[in-house]
Structure formats: structure tokens, C-alpha cells
């Protein structure tokens, strides 16, 4: 025998091992003998020249033979010529085993013979003769399909004259030109139940193999997981074998089960062996628990029944793996993070298009969280044949955060300035890669931080992602409740798709100050306006252009959405204006709805009307307080003084309906109840205080925890002093800490008499937002 390789060799899925010594002395004639263990597809390739590690026989255009033992999930035996199946048989004694089995394969001028056992040319099992032999094959490649294959004791021998007796066994076969069917990958499983226990003793993504017991049983495992739970003496890179005949498989299984699932069961008599093996591999938590259990057993033997198994569970088992990564397992997450940072034990390099190499990662960690990653590494495509993967069209920053989550189980984005944007990108990335727990965490944080200004951007993205339905529904609801603000603060809403905008218009919580707002929003969306304006501008546009030009492909949607506008809720005067508009003349649906509304208001009859919803007032969460004049009884402070319309007026500060504070402490001339009194007071002021390095003075009104006000007018009254207001601002807040300006006054000389009332309208986007706190603050 010659060219004998005693060392172990593990071939990863869809790879092939070549060596200069693995070649026939004479082209077209030779024999290879070897030991192999695998679940399926022990694959041997014969070709003229050595190939690469990523070699795959189905992509090889040069002449070659391929012999597959245990194909089709260890059910069949195959021989292929130039990638085409010529032998596909079952029922012969050529199968794979999880223990090492000995095989030999010889080729002599197209005669391919396969036998079992340590001694070549004996125990012949199968032969096939190629009528058109490939005489150039010389190099031998040791390959695999979708699972790891272990090889050892690989020997290349010459074909001697005395071995020609093999010819008498020849059973010539006929060349079959049919293509071999592609192997199918096993189902990677439901990602929602994706846990580390699914990889226990699994060949999927394994990069270390135990060879244990007298029977030399092969047990696959994963370096990163083992190294984060103990010290197994692993090499930092490449594949590893841990060969120890003194290790009993049941004890090794218990150790691995404890690491991969957080729990194991062993007979009481095995506790000592389990402790010893755990100590050898420094799985310290298991060592300690074994010692404690053995001590308890010594103290009170009655506790245990030596004929039964005892269960050992990691004390972190109460934690949820899905919500906090591997914390329920005896795996040091900080060590795992260290592996991420240093690339130790990594088996895949990840590149992001435009950024180059991002990280050295671990397939088992990525596969634990993501079924798509597992399939990527095992499906036979380029990613599974290479230790490098390149990702395109993904957000680089979001991908780095997702990697951190996979190794640590925590999402850290709150301190970022671009919080909303990066969280949304992270949500889409989690959906793309099936990281369901990250997806849930992103949904949770997005819901907690939803703002009116971000609704349109979020809706435009999540409306097409089925897994983001809960986010979409929350955004639609919030948009409907704050419809006025969302359709007037900016024109972003016109970019929403038809279905989303329709859902908003039909939402039961749609809240508006007037139905005219709904009409304007429908017209703006339909013409895809680049700025915010009222229906009058659209009417003027129709004087020079046809509806088809202004509304384009959204004209059909306009007809649908006009039906959702409750025209009968519009004032009669406005309806009469609309009746004479170009909108009525050029859009038949508009004309019909306006006339129907006028008829209803004038006759109060709904005869012949099928949809009665359009005559009902929309659900409203507020009481409309209409400003009439200075000092009227229609303001929020008077309304609060009557216990919101329940009885006669009482100072709301005394009845604790509202709360008023000043920038200076309460004193004889700083009396909060004076600020909302109905009677005239001589003098009441709030003194200055330092805020953010500046002197300021203010009065603040808190209308109560259960109330908010959309302020569109406010009134103040001068006290008896001659210190008239000139520079001040009205501000609103939802929390009493962060303030938005509602109206700013610069050198305003309106106040010029003692006891004088003055009122001002509040306009702009902030005038459409509800606030709990309001204050008048001096600015100069």
C-alpha cells in the first residue's frame, strides 16, 4: 500500500478535499481504500486534475467519474459519468453509517468496482463497466453533499496484474443519459421554534467532531457553542476532531445535551462519570451541579432511587432563550461576544456591498436565530460552498445592530439621533432574515415611540410587509386620531398607497375639527400635491386643466374616496360654494354628493339614501370650544370651572380641575388662583428664575392628566400694573418638560391698559396637536 493518510479529515457540505498524494500512479487505473462516516452521500470523485475546495461534480465540465454511497438520504447508490447518472440502485449493501465503515473503490479501464472492508479487492459488492471509459482520471477527491462526511485511513494503491480477476465479476451496464435529480434539503423547521436544541448532535453547521467509545462513534458539535460553555481544547480555525476512546457516548451525550438544551438526565450511577467529563472540559456549572447532587445523595440516600434517572437543569432555565438569547443555557454570552469581536472560531466572513468585510461570524450563531441563514449555509448554493457571503441591498448600520443582537440578545438603538429610521431598517432586516425575536422587539420599540411626524414614512414601508401588520394598524389608528395634523403639517401623506389611505378614511376613530379637512385631504392625495393647500386651489387648477390631467391614474380612486367624505356635515354655506365650483361641474360624483348633502340639510330627509353613515357625525374625543370674543365663557378654563358643563362655575384651581404654577414661589403677589379668576385683580406676577442658563418668567396651566387641548385661540388679561407684555410666547407641552411654541410675540404692543383683554389666533402645524400643559413665557 502507498500514500496512506492516517489523520482524520472532515469535509464540509458541498466541499471537496484534494491532495497531491491522492492520485493514481497510472491514469485510469488505481484503487482507493478509506474509512468514512456520514448520514448520507459519501462522495468520491475521480478526474484528470485536482480541483478546488469549492469543487462540485455537477458543475464540472471536464471528464470525471463520481461514486456516491448512500445518496437520496442514505437509500440508494449512484455512479455518475460527467455529472450524469449511469447507476441508480437500491437494495445493495452500500450505505453510510454514523460509525466509521471501510470501503474500497477501484477503476481499471472503465471498470468501476466497489467493495466493503479494510482489505481492497475483497468483499466485492458492486461493479459497473463504462463502454466508453475515461482513461485520463487520476486524482481522487473526497467530497460530500449536504452534510459533513468524515474520512480517515485513505490509501491509494496501484492496480496489479493479479487483480485482473475482478473482470470475471463484470456485469456490464448500459449508459443512462438521464440527468440525476437534485437532492432536496430537509426542511429547516419553523423559525418560531428555532432553538439551539435543534442543533444538538446535528451535522448541520457542525465544525468539530467527537470520536468516542470503543465503537468510535462520531458525534458532531459546534466550536463556538462549546468554547463559550467550557474548555474543549479546540483550534481557533478549521475543523477539529476530539478523539478519545475512553469517553463513553452516553456521558458525552449528557454533557452536550446540558449545553445545548440546559437540561439532561442520567442514572444516579453515572453522576461521577458526568462530573469527571464535565471537569475535563471545564463545563463548570455542570461540575458544580453534579457535586451538589452527589453530596445530597450521600447525606440522604433516600432522596434518590438509584434505579432511576436524575435530572440536572441549568439554573438559568427560567429565562426565555427567544427574548434574551442564550441566557437560559450554560453558555457565557460575554465569551460569545468576544468571539464576535475577535473572529475566534469563526467559519464565515460576511461582506456587505459597498462596505467590504463587516465581520468574521459563526454559522451556528446566525443559524440559531435565522432559518434563512441556515438554508443559505446548507442549500448547495454559492454561499454554502464558500466561507464568504456577500449581502446586497441592506442597511449597513442596521445589519451591525442585528449581528450584535444575535450575539447578545439586546437591541441598542435608543441613544441614536436617527432612532426611528434605523429601527425601521432593522425591522425590515429582521423580517428579511426571519429573526422573529428581533422583529418583535423592533415592533415593540416602534409602537412605544410612534410620533405623528413619522407615521407616513413608516406606513409607506410596512404596508407591503405582511409580518408588520400590527405596526401598520397602530399607525393607521394614530393617523386617523390625528388626521388634521398628519394631513396639514406636511404633504407626506400623499405618498401613501391607495389601500392604506382608504383604511385611514374609513377608520372608526377618524377625528377632525371639520369635515372640510377630510375633503381637502382627499383632493390633495388624489392630485399628489407637492404642497399643502385647500380645495379652492384644486378648483382653480380645474379652470385650466381637465380632471384626467390633474389627478392622473388616481382619478378612479378620487371617485371612491369622495364617497367617504361626509358632505352633509359641511356647513350649508360651504356646500353652496362647492355647488358652483369647477369641481362640481367637471366631476359628476362630486356634483351628486354635494347636491345630496344640500337636499338633506334643507329637507332633513334621507329618503332613497343607501349609506346613512355619511349623515352621522364622526367619533370625536374632544369637546369643541368655540371662541366668540374676548372674555367670553367658551374657553377651556371656564369649562373646567363648571366641572366640564356639570354645574355653576367655581374657580378651577380651588376645585382642583386645573393646576397653575409660576416661575417663582407662591406669595401675596404670586397667587395661582388669581390667574383663572373671573374677577379683576390689581397685581399678580411670576418672578424670574434661571432655566438653561437664562433668566425667564412664566405662568403654567395644567388642564389635568385626563385632558388635552387643541388650542386655536387664547386670551389674556392685563393686571393692575403698568408693566405691559411686549415679548412673550405661548407654549404647549404633553409632559411639562418639552415645549413647543404655539405663538411667538415680538414687540407686540397690543396690551396698553390695566385690566385689558386681548386675544390671538393660534395657527401653524402645532395648532393641530393636543397638549396638556400651556404656559406664557417672557422672552424679552
Secondary structure as UniProt FT lines:
FT   STRAND          2..5
FT   STRAND          9..11
FT   TURN            13..14
FT   STRAND          16..17
FT   TURN            20..21
FT   TURN            27..28
FT   STRAND          29..37
FT   STRAND          42..47
FT   TURN            53..54
FT   HELIX           57..59
FT   STRAND          64..70
FT   HELIX           71..74
FT   STRAND          76..81
FT   TURN            82..83
FT   STRAND          84..89
FT   STRAND          101..108
FT   TURN            109..110
FT   STRAND          111..116
FT   TURN            120..121
FT   STRAND          124..129
FT   TURN            131..132
FT   TURN            135..136
FT   STRAND          139..143
FT   STRAND          149..157
FT   HELIX           161..169
FT   HELIX           191..193
FT   HELIX           196..199
FT   TURN            200..201
FT   TURN            204..205
FT   STRAND          208..212
FT   TURN            213..216
FT   STRAND          217..221
FT   HELIX           223..227
FT   TURN            228..229
FT   STRAND          240..244
FT   TURN            245..246
FT   HELIX           249..261
FT   STRAND          263..267
FT   HELIX           268..270
FT   HELIX           271..280
FT   TURN            281..282
FT   HELIX           284..299
FT   HELIX           301..303
FT   TURN            306..307
FT   STRAND          309..313
FT   TURN            315..318
FT   HELIX           321..324
FT   TURN            325..330
FT   HELIX           333..342
FT   TURN            344..345
FT   STRAND          348..352
FT   TURN            353..355
FT   STRAND          356..361
FT   HELIX           363..369
FT   HELIX           371..378
FT   HELIX           382..385
FT   STRAND          388..391
FT   HELIX           396..408
FT   TURN            414..415
FT   TURN            417..418
FT   HELIX           419..432
FT   TURN            433..434
FT   HELIX           436..448
FT   TURN            452..454
FT   HELIX           455..462
FT   TURN            463..464
FT   HELIX           466..468
FT   HELIX           469..481
FT   HELIX           483..488
FT   HELIX           492..495
FT   HELIX           498..505
FT   TURN            508..509
FT   HELIX           515..526
FT   TURN            527..528
FT   HELIX           535..541
FT   TURN            542..544
FT   HELIX           547..551
FT   HELIX           552..554
FT   HELIX           555..562
FT   TURN            563..564
FT   HELIX           567..569
FT   HELIX           572..579
FT   HELIX           582..586
FT   HELIX           588..603
FT   TURN            607..608
FT   HELIX           612..615
FT   TURN            630..631
FT   HELIX           636..641
FT   TURN            642..646
FT   TURN            652..656
FT   STRAND          659..662
FT   TURN            668..669
FT   HELIX           672..676
FT   STRAND          689..691
FT   TURN            692..693
FT   STRAND          694..696
FT   STRAND          698..702
FT   TURN            705..706
FT   STRAND          713..717
FT   STRAND          728..733
FT   STRAND          740..745
FT   TURN            754..755
FT   STRAND          757..761
FT   HELIX           765..768
FT   STRAND          773..778
//
